[in-house]
Amino acid sequence: MGILPIEKSKKETALDKQIVLIYGKPKIGKSTLASSFPNPVFLATEAGLNHLEVFKTSINSWEKFLDACADLAKGEHKFNTIIIDTVDNLVAYCTDYVCTREGVNHPADLPMGKGWALVTGELQLKLSKLSQLPYGLVFISHSKMETIETKTAKYNRQTISMQGTGNRNVFLNMSDIILFIDNKVESGEERRIIRTKPSRDYEAGDRTGLLAPEIPLDYKELAKYFKP
């Protein structure tokens, strides 16, 4: 029997089957939101989870990340959601790994952009394999402001913070849902919200088409748009 499909795939409408990117400024509630996903395990590339009671393993190198991925692939665990907190540091570890492997101090030391291409390629290959495991996958990143210049305008935009445009695009392109955690002031009161739709002012997106443009920063409010 061949490997080509004989019927169409069905739409996946469960939240824990999506690849989700959550980003925003420090201490705004990104990790807390992610901790409410089903049976999560944190691959923690930085400190900052002390306020949460979660299953976590410390990731301080690319090699240790690959070891964790290998353990998860065995399936001998009870976790349903893999959370990488933060992907900013994971990219830095991947960069160090590739530089050591290639015998250089910095990706720019290799000509014609080869160094950065090798980092992006390593990152994309390993994350693609991770995304094919039968678990939910959540990326957490800090936000940064970037300046966009077009022929007719110049403006600032919030996006994820990490080294290299190619690396950033790996996460943006892989993610089914991109959630920007933001503050909003109404009637003199500030509240935290999740922004889900593309905007000139921030990176966001929802391939499922199920989410409202703004959602209160609460997992139950997010999950109610999806089938269990």
ROGU-54359 format. One record per atom (N, C-alpha, C, O): residue number from 0; x, y, z; atom name. Coordinates in pm, whole numbers. Layout:
ROGU-54359
  pos       x       y       z  site
  NUM       X       Y       Z    CA
...
***
This chain:
ROGU-54359
  pos       x       y       z  site
    0      85    -120       0     N
    0       0       0       0    CA
    0      88     124       0     C
    0     189     130      71     O
    1      50     224     -79     N
    1     127     348     -86    CA
    1     104     437      36     C
    1      23     405     123     O
    2     175     547      38     N
    2     164     638     153    CA
    2      74     757     124     C
    2      51     839     213     O
    3      22     768       3     N
    3     -64     881     -30    CA
    3    -200     865      37     C
    3    -248     752      52     O
    4    -264     976      78     N
    4    -393     968     150    CA
    4    -505     923      59     C
    4    -502     944     -62     O
    5    -606     859     120     N
    5    -723     817      44    CA
    5    -846     899      83     C
    5    -952     884      21     O
    6    -834     985     186     N
    6    -943    1074     223    CA
    6    -888    1203     282     C
    6    -773    1207     325     O
    7    -970    1306     284     N
    7    -927    1436     335    CA
    7    -910    1431     487     C
    7    -979    1358     557     O
    8    -816    1511     536     N
    8    -800    1524     681    CA
    8    -913    1609     737     C
    8    -975    1687     665     O
    9    -940    1593     867     N
    9   -1043    1672     933    CA
    9    -981    1791    1003     C
    9    -865    1788    1044     O
   10   -1060    1898    1017     N
   10   -1012    2016    1088    CA
   10    -986    1981    1234     C
   10   -1064    1910    1297     O
   11    -876    2033    1288     N
   11    -844    2011    1429    CA
   11    -892    2132    1508     C
   11    -836    2241    1495     O
   12    -994    2114    1590     N
   12   -1056    2225    1662    CA
   12   -1035    2218    1813     C
   12   -1099    2293    1887     O
   13    -947    2130    1860     N
   13    -914    2124    2002    CA
   13    -795    2216    2030     C
   13    -697    2214    1957     O
   14    -805    2295    2135     N
   14    -698    2389    2167    CA
   14    -566    2318    2194     C
   14    -460    2367    2155     O
   15    -572    2203    2262     N
   15    -448    2135    2299    CA
   15    -383    2061    2182     C
   15    -283    1991    2201     O
   16    -438    2075    2063     N
   16    -376    2018    1943    CA
   16    -314    2127    1854     C
   16    -261    2097    1747     O
   17    -321    2252    1899     N
   17    -266    2363    1822    CA
   17    -122    2391    1864     C
   17     -79    2354    1974     O
   18     -48    2457    1776     N
   18      82    2514    1812    CA
   18      56    2660    1844     C
   18      11    2737    1759     O
   19      84    2699    1969     N
   19      47    2831    2018    CA
   19     172    2909    2058     C
   19     258    2858    2129     O
   20     180    3032    2013     N
   20     287    3124    2052    CA
   20     226    3233    2140     C
   20     133    3303    2099     O
   21     279    3247    2261     N
   21     233    3349    2356    CA
   21     348    3445    2381     C
   21     458    3402    2418     O
   22     325    3574    2362     N
   22     434    3669    2389    CA
   22     380    3798    2449     C
   22     262    3830    2436     O
   23     469    3871    2516     N
   23     433    3996    2581    CA
   23     548    4040    2670     C
   23     652    3973    2677     O
   24     529    4150    2738     N
   24     636    4202    2823    CA
   24     653    4114    2947     C
   24     564    4036    2979     O
   25     766    4124    3016     N
   25     790    4041    3135    CA
   25     682    4059    3242     C
   25     628    4168    3261     O
   26     652    3949    3311     N
   26     562    3947    3427    CA
   26     419    3992    3395     C
   26     351    4047    3480     O
   27     376    3969    3273     N
   27     239    4009    3236    CA
   27     142    3891    3243     C
   27      21    3911    3233     O
   28     194    3768    3262     N
   28     105    3654    3278    CA
   28     117    3546    3171     C
   28      29    3462    3159     O
   29     224    3548    3095     N
   29     241    3450    2986    CA
   29     253    3307    3039     C
   29     183    3217    2994     O
   30     344    3289    3136     N
   30     366    3154    3190    CA
   30     245    3104    3266     C
   30     212    2986    3261     O
   31     178    3193    3337     N
   31      58    3155    3411    CA
   31     -50    3106    3316     C
   31    -116    3005    3344     O
   32     -68    3175    3204     N
   32    -165    3131    3104    CA
   32    -127    2993    3050     C
   32    -212    2905    3040     O
   33       0    2976    3017     N
   33      45    2848    2960    CA
   33      31    2734    3059     C
   33       6    2620    3020     O
   34      47    2763    3188     N
   34      40    2658    3290    CA
   34     -98    2596    3302     C
   34    -113    2489    3362     O
   35    -200    2660    3246     N
   35    -335    2608    3251    CA
   35    -368    2515    3135     C
   35    -475    2454    3133     O
   36    -278    2502    3038     N
   36    -299    2407    2929    CA
   36    -298    2265    2987     C
   36    -243    2243    3094     O
   37    -357    2169    2917     N
   37    -371    2033    2972    CA
   37    -236    1966    3004     C
   37    -150    1955    2917     O
   38    -219    1923    3128     N
   38    -103    1843    3172    CA
   38      28    1893    3113     C
   38      93    1820    3037     O
   39      67    2015    3146     N
   39     185    2073    3082    CA
   39     317    2033    3148     C
   39     322    2003    3267     O
   40     422    2034    3068     N
   40     558    2025    3118    CA
   40     635    2143    3060     C
   40     630    2168    2939     O
   41     705    2216    3146     N
   41     782    2333    3103    CA
   41     926    2293    3074     C
   41     993    2235    3159     O
   42     973    2324    2955     N
   42    1116    2320    2924    CA
   42    1164    2462    2949     C
   42    1153    2549    2863     O
   43    1218    2485    3069     N
   43    1246    2620    3118    CA
   43    1388    2663    3082     C
   43    1485    2612    3137     O
   44    1398    2756    2990     N
   44    1530    2805    2947    CA
   44    1576    2925    3028     C
   44    1687    2975    3008     O
   45    1493    2973    3120     N
   45    1530    3083    3208    CA
   45    1453    3071    3339     C
   45    1354    2998    3348     O
   46    1499    3143    3440     N
   46    1428    3143    3568    CA
   46    1298    3223    3555     C
   46    1279    3295    3457     O
   47    1209    3208    3652     N
   47    1087    3287    3650    CA
   47     960    3208    3674     C
   47     850    3263    3664     O
   48     974    3079    3705     N
   48     856    2996    3729    CA
   48     835    2966    3877     C
   48     754    2880    3912     O
   49     906    3035    3963     N
   49     897    3006    4106    CA
   49     760    3034    4164     C
   49     725    2980    4269     O
   50     680    3118    4098     N
   50     547    3150    4147    CA
   50     443    3046    4105     C
   50     326    3057    4141     O
   51     486    2946    4028     N
   51     393    2845    3979    CA
   51     434    2706    4028     C
   51     553    2676    4037     O
   52     336    2623    4058     N
   52     362    2483    4089    CA
   52     340    2402    3962     C
   52     227    2369    3928     O
   53     449    2371    3893     N
   53     442    2306    3763    CA
   53     552    2201    3752     C
   53     650    2202    3826     O
   54     533    2109    3656     N
   54     640    2018    3619    CA
   54     734    2093    3526     C
   54     690    2149    3425     O
   55     861    2095    3558     N
   55     956    2169    3476    CA
   55    1091    2102    3477     C
   55    1129    2035    3573     O
   56    1164    2121    3369     N
   56    1303    2077    3362    CA
   56    1386    2193    3310     C
   56    1347    2262    3215     O
   57    1500    2215    3371     N
   57    1585    2328    3335    CA
   57    1662    2297    3207     C
   57    1727    2194    3194     O
   58    1653    2388    3113     N
   58    1723    2376    2984    CA
   58    1827    2487    2976     C
   58    1792    2604    2967     O
   59    1956    2450    2980     N
   59    2061    2551    2976    CA
   59    2158    2532    2859     C
   59    2265    2593    2855     O
   60    2119    2446    2764     N
   60    2200    2427    2643    CA
   60    2112    2363    2536     C
   60    2007    2308    2566     O
   61    2156    2372    2411     N
   61    2083    2309    2301    CA
   61    2085    2157    2316     C
   61    1986    2090    2287     O
   62    2199    2103    2362     N
   62    2210    1959    2381    CA
   62    2108    1908    2483     C
   62    2048    1802    2465     O
   63    2090    1983    2591     N
   63    1994    1942    2692    CA
   63    1851    1950    2638     C
   63    1766    1868    2673     O
   64    1825    2048    2554     N
   64    1694    2057    2489    CA
   64    1668    1935    2403     C
   64    1559    1879    2406     O
   65    1768    1892    2327     N
   65    1751    1774    2241    CA
   65    1730    1649    2326     C
   65    1653    1561    2287     O
   66    1797    1640    2440     N
   66    1776    1526    2530    CA
   66    1632    1524    2582     C
   66    1570    1419    2590     O
   67    1581    1642    2617     N
   67    1443    1650    2666    CA
   67    1344    1610    2556     C
   67    1246    1541    2583     O
   68    1372    1653    2434     N
   68    1285    1616    2321    CA
   68    1285    1465    2300     C
   68    1181    1405    2271     O
   69    1403    1403    2314     N
   69    1413    1258    2296    CA
   69    1331    1186    2404     C
   69    1264    1087    2375     O
   70    1337    1234    2527     N
   70    1259    1174    2634    CA
   70    1109    1188    2609     C
   70    1032    1094    2630     O
   71    1068    1306    2563     N
   71     927    1329    2534    CA
   71     879    1239    2420     C
   71     766    1191    2422     O
   72     965    1216    2321     N
   72     927    1135    2206    CA
   72     903     989    2244     C
   72     828     920    2176     O
   73     966     942    2351     N
   73     946     804    2396    CA
   73     803     781    2444     C
   73     753     669    2439     O
   74     738     887    2490     N
   74     599     876    2532    CA
   74     578     814    2669     C
   74     465     784    2707     O
   75     685     794    2743     N
   75     675     730    2875    CA
   75     654     836    2983     C
   75     735     848    3075     O
   76     546     911    2971     N
   76     516    1021    3063    CA
   76     367    1052    3056     C
   76     294     992    2977     O
   77     322    1144    3140     N
   77     179    1177    3148    CA
   77     147    1316    3092     C
   77      36    1365    3111     O
   78     243    1379    3023     N
   78     223    1516    2978    CA
   78     147    1521    2845     C
   78     162    1435    2759     O
   79      65    1625    2832     N
   79     -10    1648    2708    CA
   79      31    1775    2635     C
   79       4    1791    2516     O
   80      98    1865    2707     N
   80     139    1993    2646    CA
   80     285    2021    2678     C
   80     326    2014    2794     O
   81     362    2052    2575     N
   81     503    2089    2590    CA
   81     513    2240    2581     C
   81     466    2301    2484     O
   82     573    2301    2682     N
   82     585    2447    2686    CA
   82     732    2486    2689     C
   82     806    2443    2778     O
   83     776    2565    2593     N
   83     914    2614    2591    CA
   83     911    2759    2639     C
   83     853    2846    2574     O
   84     975    2783    2753     N
   84     967    2913    2820    CA
   84    1109    2956    2862     C
   84    1160    2909    2964     O
   85    1172    3044    2784     N
   85    1127    3113    2665    CA
   85    1203    3064    2542     C
   85    1312    3008    2552     O
   86    1141    3086    2424     N
   86    1209    3050    2300    CA
   86    1322    3148    2269     C
   86    1413    3115    2193     O
   87    1319    3268    2327     N
   87    1427    3364    2307    CA
   87    1561    3302    2348     C
   87    1659    3308    2273     O
   88    1564    3243    2469     N
   88    1686    3180    2517    CA
   88    1719    3053    2441     C
   88    1836    3021    2421     O
   89    1616    2981    2398     N
   89    1640    2859    2321    CA
   89    1715    2891    2192     C
   89    1806    2817    2153     O
   90    1680    3000    2128     N
   90    1749    3042    2006    CA
   90    1895    3075    2037     C
   90    1984    3042    1958     O
   91    1919    3139    2150     N
   91    2057    3170    2189    CA
   91    2137    3042    2211     C
   91    2254    3035    2171     O
   92    2078    2941    2274     N
   92    2146    2813    2294    CA
   92    2176    2744    2161     C
   92    2283    2688    2142     O
   93    2080    2749    2070     N
   93    2099    2690    1938    CA
   93    2213    2762    1863     C
   93    2293    2698    1796     O
   94    2217    2893    1877     N
   94    2323    2972    1813    CA
   94    2460    2932    1867     C
   94    2554    2914    1790     O
   95    2471    2919    1999     N
   95    2598    2877    2060    CA
   95    2638    2738    2011     C
   95    2756    2714    1983     O
   96    2542    2649    2001     N
   96    2569    2512    1956    CA
   96    2624    2511    1814     C
   96    2725    2444    1787     O
   97    2560    2583    1725     N
   97    2604    2586    1585    CA
   97    2741    2651    1572     C
   97    2824    2605    1495     O
   98    2764    2759    1646     N
   98    2894    2826    1640    CA
   98    3006    2733    1688     C
   98    3113    2727    1627     O
   99    2981    2661    1796     N
   99    3081    2566    1846    CA
   99    3106    2456    1744     C
   99    3220    2418    1720     O
  100    3000    2406    1685     N
  100    3012    2299    1585    CA
  100    3091    2345    1463     C
  100    3166    2268    1404     O
  101    3072    2470    1424     N
  101    3139    2524    1305    CA
  101    3273    2589    1337     C
  101    3343    2631    1245     O
  102    3309    2598    1466     N
  102    3437    2654    1503    CA
  102    3449    2804    1486     C
  102    3556    2856    1452     O
  103    3337    2875    1511     N
  103    3338    3021    1501    CA
  103    3283    3081    1630     C
  103    3222    3011    1711     O
  104    3305    3211    1648     N
  104    3256    3279    1769    CA
  104    3116    3336    1751     C
  104    3043    3355    1848     O
  105    3079    3363    1626     N
  105    2951    3428    1598    CA
  105    2904    3386    1460     C
  105    2988    3364    1372     O
  106    2773    3373    1437     N
  106    2724    3335    1303    CA
  106    2775    3427    1193     C
  106    2795    3382    1080     O
  107    2794    3554    1224     N
  107    2842    3649    1122    CA
  107    2985    3620    1077     C
  107    3029    3673     975     O
  108    3057    3534    1152     N
  108    3194    3500    1113    CA
  108    3197    3411     989     C
  108    3301    3401     924     O
  109    3086    3348     957     N
  109    3078    3268     835    CA
  109    3026    3356     722     C
  109    2934    3435     743     O
  110    3083    3345     602     N
  110    3050    3438     492    CA
  110    2911    3417     434     C
  110    2851    3311     449     O
  111    2862    3521     368     N
  111    2741    3517     288    CA
  111    2617    3473     367     C
  111    2526    3410     313     O
  112    2614    3508     496     N
  112    2499    3473     577    CA
  112    2485    3326     610     C
  112    2381    3283     659     O
  113    2592    3246     584     N
  113    2584    3102     606    CA
  113    2561    3068     753     C
  113    2487    2975     785     O
  114    2625    3144     843     N
  114    2612    3115     986    CA
  114    2468    3123    1034     C
  114    2419    3032    1100     O
  115    2401    3233    1000     N
  115    2262    3249    1043    CA
  115    2172    3145     977     C
  115    2076    3098    1038     O
  116    2204    3110     851     N
  116    2124    3009     782    CA
  116    2137    2873     850     C
  116    2040    2799     859     O
  117    2258    2841     899     N
  117    2278    2715     971    CA
  117    2201    2712    1102     C
  117    2143    2610    1138     O
  118    2200    2825    1173     N
  118    2125    2833    1299    CA
  118    1975    2813    1272     C
  118    1910    2734    1339     O
  119    1924    2886    1175     N
  119    1781    2876    1142    CA
  119    1745    2734    1097     C
  119    1639    2682    1133     O
  120    1832    2673    1018     N
  120    1807    2537     971    CA
  120    1803    2436    1084     C
  120    1716    2350    1088     O
  121    1899    2446    1178     N
  121    1901    2357    1294    CA
  121    1775    2376    1378     C
  121    1713    2279    1421     O
  122    1739    2499    1401     N
  122    1622    2531    1482    CA
  122    1495    2475    1418     C
  122    1414    2411    1485     O
  123    1479    2499    1289     N
  123    1358    2457    1220    CA
  123    1346    2305    1213     C
  123    1237    2250    1230     O
  124    1457    2237    1189     N
  124    1453    2092    1178    CA
  124    1410    2028    1309     C
  124    1321    1943    1311     O
  125    1473    2068    1418     N
  125    1443    2004    1547    CA
  125    1304    2042    1598     C
  125    1235    1958    1655     O
  126    1263    2167    1578     N
  126    1130    2206    1624    CA
  126    1020    2141    1540     C
  126     912    2111    1591     O
  127    1046    2120    1412     N
  127     948    2053    1327    CA
  127     925    1910    1375     C
  127     812    1861    1376     O
  128    1033    1842    1414     N
  128    1020    1707    1468    CA
  128     940    1708    1599     C
  128     856    1622    1622     O
  129     969    1807    1683     N
  129     898    1818    1809    CA
  129     749    1842    1786     C
  129     664    1787    1857     O
  130     716    1923    1687     N
  130     577    1958    1660    CA
  130     496    1841    1607     C
  130     373    1843    1611     O
  131     564    1738    1557     N
  131     495    1621    1504    CA
  131     461    1517    1611     C
  131     392    1419    1583     O
  132     509    1540    1732     N
  132     470    1451    1842    CA
  132     323    1474    1877     C
  132     270    1582    1851     O
  133     256    1376    1935     N
  133     111    1388    1961    CA
  133      78    1468    2086     C
  133       2    1423    2172     O
  134     138    1587    2096     N
  134     116    1672    2213    CA
  134      93    1816    2167     C
  134     133    1855    2058     O
  135      28    1893    2253     N
  135      19    2035    2227    CA
  135     157    2098    2244     C
  135     240    2047    2318     O
  136     180    2209    2176     N
  136     309    2276    2182    CA
  136     286    2425    2200     C
  136     216    2489    2121     O
  137     347    2481    2307     N
  137     331    2622    2338    CA
  137     468    2688    2344     C
  137     555    2643    2419     O
  138     488    2793    2265     N
  138     609    2874    2270    CA
  138     580    3000    2351     C
  138     475    3061    2334     O
  139     672    3039    2439     N
  139     660    3165    2512    CA
  139     779    3253    2477     C
  139     893    3208    2475     O
  140     751    3381    2450     N
  140     856    3475    2414    CA
  140     830    3611    2477     C
  140     715    3646    2507     O
  141     936    3685    2496     N
  141     922    3825    2536    CA
  141     888    3908    2412     C
  141     907    3863    2299     O
  142     838    4026    2434     N
  142     806    4116    2323    CA
  142     915    4220    2307     C
  142     990    4250    2400     O
  143     923    4275    2188     N
  143    1011    4389    2162    CA
  143     944    4479    2060     C
  143     860    4435    1981     O
  144     983    4605    2062     N
  144     930    4700    1965    CA
  144    1026    4711    1848     C
  144    1145    4734    1868     O
  145     974    4694    1726     N
  145    1056    4711    1607    CA
  145     999    4825    1523     C
  145     879    4852    1527     O
  146    1086    4890    1449     N
  146    1044    5000    1362    CA
  146    1026    4949    1220     C
  146    1117    4889    1162     O
  147     909    4972    1164     N
  147     876    4932    1028    CA
  147     877    5056     939     C
  147     816    5157     972     O
  148     947    5048     829     N
  148     950    5158     732    CA
  148     900    5110     597     C
  148     952    5011     543     O
  149     802    5177     543     N
  149     753    5150     409    CA
  149     776    5273     323     C
  149     834    5372     369     O
  150     731    5268     200     N
  150     747    5383     111    CA
  150     664    5502     157     C
  150     695    5617     125     O
  151     559    5474     232     N
  151     467    5582     269    CA
  151     456    5606     419     C
  151     392    5702     461     O
  152     517    5521     500     N
  152     497    5537     645    CA
  152     613    5477     723     C
  152     690    5395     673     O
  153     622    5520     848     N
  153     718    5465     944    CA
  153     644    5451    1077     C
  153     586    5548    1126     O
  154     647    5331    1135     N
  154     572    5309    1258    CA
  154     639    5200    1341     C
  154     727    5129    1293     O
  155     597    5190    1465     N
  155     650    5089    1557    CA
  155     551    4972    1569     C
  155     430    4990    1560     O
  156     607    4855    1591     N
  156     524    4735    1600    CA
  156     580    4639    1704     C
  156     702    4622    1713     O
  157     493    4578    1784     N
  157     534    4478    1882    CA
  157     549    4342    1813     C
  157     462    4300    1737     O
  158     661    4274    1842     N
  158     682    4141    1787    CA
  158     762    4060    1888     C
  158     797    4111    1994     O
  159     792    3934    1856     N
  159     867    3851    1949    CA
  159    1014    3889    1947     C
  159    1068    3934    1846     O
  160    1079    3870    2061     N
  160    1217    3916    2080    CA
  160    1314    3799    2071     C
  160    1312    3709    2155     O
  161    1399    3802    1968     N
  161    1503    3700    1956    CA
  161    1603    3739    1847     C
  161    1580    3832    1770     O
  162    1715    3666    1843     N
  162    1819    3693    1746    CA
  162    1778    3643    1608     C
  162    1732    3530    1594     O
  163    1795    3727    1505     N
  163    1779    3682    1368    CA
  163    1636    3680    1317     C
  163    1549    3619    1378     O
  164    1613    3747    1206     N
  164    1479    3749    1145    CA
  164    1435    3609    1103     C
  164    1319    3572    1119     O
  165    1530    3531    1049     N
  165    1496    3394    1008    CA
  165    1451    3309    1124     C
  165    1357    3230    1112     O
  166    1518    3325    1239     N
  166    1480    3249    1358    CA
  166    1341    3288    1406     C
  166    1259    3204    1441     O
  167    1316    3418    1406     N
  167    1185    3466    1448    CA
  167    1075    3410    1358     C
  167     968    3373    1406     O
  168    1101    3403    1228     N
  168    1002    3353    1134    CA
  168     974    3204    1152     C
  168     865    3157    1120     O
  169    1072    3129    1204     N
  169    1048    2988    1232    CA
  169     928    2973    1325     C
  169     839    2892    1301     O
  170     927    3052    1432     N
  170     820    3042    1532    CA
  170     689    3102    1479     C
  170     582    3046    1501     O
  171     699    3215    1412     N
  171     577    3279    1360    CA
  171     510    3190    1255     C
  171     387    3180    1253     O
  172     589    3127    1170     N
  172     531    3044    1063    CA
  172     478    2911    1114     C
  172     380    2859    1061     O
  173     542    2856    1217     N
  173     497    2728    1272    CA
  173     368    2739    1351     C
  173     290    2644    1356     O
  174     344    2853    1411     N
  174     235    2867    1508    CA
  174      98    2878    1441     C
  174      79    2956    1348     O
  175       4    2799    1491     N
  175    -135    2809    1445    CA
  175    -202    2932    1504     C
  175    -288    2994    1442     O
  176    -161    2966    1627     N
  176    -221    3078    1700    CA
  176    -110    3162    1761     C
  176     -24    3109    1830     O
  177    -111    3291    1735     N
  177     -13    3385    1793    CA
  177     -89    3481    1883     C
  177    -173    3558    1837     O
  178     -59    3475    2012     N
  178    -132    3554    2111    CA
  178     -41    3662    2169     C
  178      65    3631    2225     O
  179     -81    3786    2157     N
  179      -8    3898    2215    CA
  179     -78    3939    2344     C
  179    -194    3981    2341     O
  180      -7    3927    2456     N
  180     -63    3966    2586    CA
  180     -36    4113    2607     C
  180      78    4158    2602     O
  181    -142    4189    2632     N
  181    -131    4335    2634    CA
  181    -212    4392    2750     C
  181    -291    4322    2813     O
  182    -189    4519    2777     N
  182    -270    4593    2874    CA
  182    -369    4683    2800     C
  182    -338    4734    2692     O
  183    -486    4702    2858     N
  183    -584    4792    2799    CA
  183    -649    4873    2910     C
  183    -688    4818    3014     O
  184    -661    5003    2889     N
  184    -722    5091    2989    CA
  184    -862    5129    2943     C
  184    -880    5184    2834     O
  185    -960    5100    3026     N
  185   -1100    5136    2999    CA
  185   -1161    5196    3123     C
  185   -1154    5139    3231     O
  186   -1222    5314    3106     N
  186   -1285    5384    3219    CA
  186   -1189    5403    3335     C
  186   -1227    5393    3452     O
  187   -1064    5431    3300     N
  187    -963    5456    3402    CA
  187    -906    5333    3469     C
  187    -821    5343    3557     O
  188    -952    5214    3427     N
  188    -903    5091    3486    CA
  188    -821    5011    3384     C
  188    -858    5002    3267     O
  189    -711    4956    3430     N
  189    -625    4876    3344    CA
  189    -655    4729    3360     C
  189    -670    4680    3472     O
  190    -665    4658    3249     N
  190    -685    4513    3254    CA
  190    -598    4446    3148     C
  190    -560    4508    3048     O
  191    -569    4321    3170     N
  191    -485    4246    3078    CA
  191    -571    4167    2981     C
  191    -671    4106    3020     O
  192    -532    4170    2854     N
  192    -610    4104    2750    CA
  192    -518    4025    2658     C
  192    -397    4044    2657     O
  193    -581    3935    2582     N
  193    -512    3861    2476    CA
  193    -559    3915    2343     C
  193    -679    3917    2315     O
  194    -465    3959    2262     N
  194    -497    4004    2126    CA
  194    -467    3890    2029     C
  194    -360    3829    2037     O
  195    -560    3862    1938     N
  195    -548    3741    1854    CA
  195    -545    3767    1704     C
  195    -516    3675    1628     O
  196    -575    3888    1660     N
  196    -585    3915    1517    CA
  196    -472    4005    1470     C
  196    -422    4088    1547     O
  197    -430    3991    1344     N
  197    -320    4073    1292    CA
  197    -349    4223    1301     C
  197    -463    4266    1286     O
  198    -244    4300    1327     N
  198    -257    4444    1337    CA
  198    -128    4509    1290     C
  198     -22    4447    1293     O
  199    -136    4633    1248     N
  199     -16    4708    1216    CA
  199      70    4730    1340     C
  199     191    4748    1329     O
  200       8    4729    1457     N
  200      78    4765    1580    CA
  200     138    4647    1655     C
  200     221    4667    1744     O
  201      98    4524    1622     N
  201     150    4408    1693    CA
  201     132    4282    1607     C
  201      48    4278    1518     O
  202     214    4182    1637     N
  202     208    4052    1571    CA
  202     104    3966    1641     C
  202     111    3949    1763     O
  203       9    3913    1568     N
  203     -90    3821    1624    CA
  203    -154    3746    1508     C
  203    -143    3787    1393     O
  204    -221    3636    1539     N
  204    -284    3561    1432    CA
  204    -359    3439    1484     C
  204    -331    3390    1593     O
  205    -454    3392    1405     N
  205    -540    3280    1445    CA
  205    -584    3204    1321     C
  205    -682    3241    1256     O
  206    -512    3099    1287     N
  206    -545    3020    1168    CA
  206    -677    2947    1183     C
  206    -741    2913    1083     O
  207    -719    2921    1306     N
  207    -844    2850    1327    CA
  207    -964    2935    1291     C
  207   -1069    2883    1253     O
  208    -950    3068    1302     N
  208   -1062    3158    1277    CA
  208   -1170    3153    1383     C
  208   -1280    3205    1362     O
  209   -1140    3092    1497     N
  209   -1240    3073    1602    CA
  209   -1241    3183    1706     C
  209   -1343    3203    1773     O
  210   -1130    3255    1723     N
  210   -1114    3345    1836    CA
  210   -1168    3485    1811     C
  210   -1165    3535    1699     O
  211   -1218    3547    1917     N
  211   -1254    3688    1912    CA
  211   -1126    3771    1906     C
  211   -1020    3723    1949     O
  212   -1132    3893    1855     N
  212   -1010    3975    1845    CA
  212    -945    4005    1979     C
  212    -822    4012    1987     O
  213   -1026    4022    2084     N
  213    -974    4046    2219    CA
  213   -1041    3951    2316     C
  213   -1162    3930    2312     O
  214    -959    3894    2405     N
  214   -1008    3799    2505    CA
  214    -947    3835    2639     C
  214    -829    3869    2645     O
  215   -1023    3830    2747     N
  215    -963    3851    2879    CA
  215    -850    3751    2904     C
  215    -855    3638    2857     O
  216    -748    3794    2978     N
  216    -634    3707    3005    CA
  216    -674    3600    3107     C
  216    -650    3613    3227     O
  217    -735    3495    3054     N
  217    -784    3386    3137    CA
  217    -793    3262    3049     C
  217    -852    3267    2941     O
  218    -737    3151    3093     N
  218    -736    3030    3009    CA
  218    -876    2983    2975     C
  218    -901    2941    2862     O
  219    -969    2990    3070     N
  219   -1105    2945    3043    CA
  219   -1170    3029    2934     C
  219   -1247    2978    2852     O
  220   -1139    3159    2933     N
  220   -1193    3247    2829    CA
  220   -1137    3211    2691     C
  220   -1207    3222    2590     O
  221   -1011    3168    2688     N
  221    -949    3124    2563    CA
  221   -1003    2990    2518     C
  221   -1036    2971    2401     O
  222   -1011    2897    2612     N
  222   -1048    2759    2578    CA
  222   -1193    2745    2534     C
  222   -1227    2650    2464     O
  223   -1279    2838    2572     N
  223   -1422    2822    2542    CA
  223   -1451    2830    2392     C
  223   -1559    2790    2348     O
  224   -1358    2880    2313     N
  224   -1377    2889    2170    CA
  224   -1347    2757    2099     C
  224   -1373    2744    1979     O
  225   -1293    2660    2172     N
  225   -1250    2534    2111    CA
  225   -1329    2416    2168     C
  225   -1382    2423    2279     O
  226   -1336    2310    2091     N
  226   -1396    2187    2139    CA
  226   -1299    2119    2234     C
  226   -1178    2124    2210     O
  227   -1347    2057    2341     N
  227   -1259    1989    2437    CA
  227   -1195    1865    2375     C
  227   -1118    1795    2441     O
***
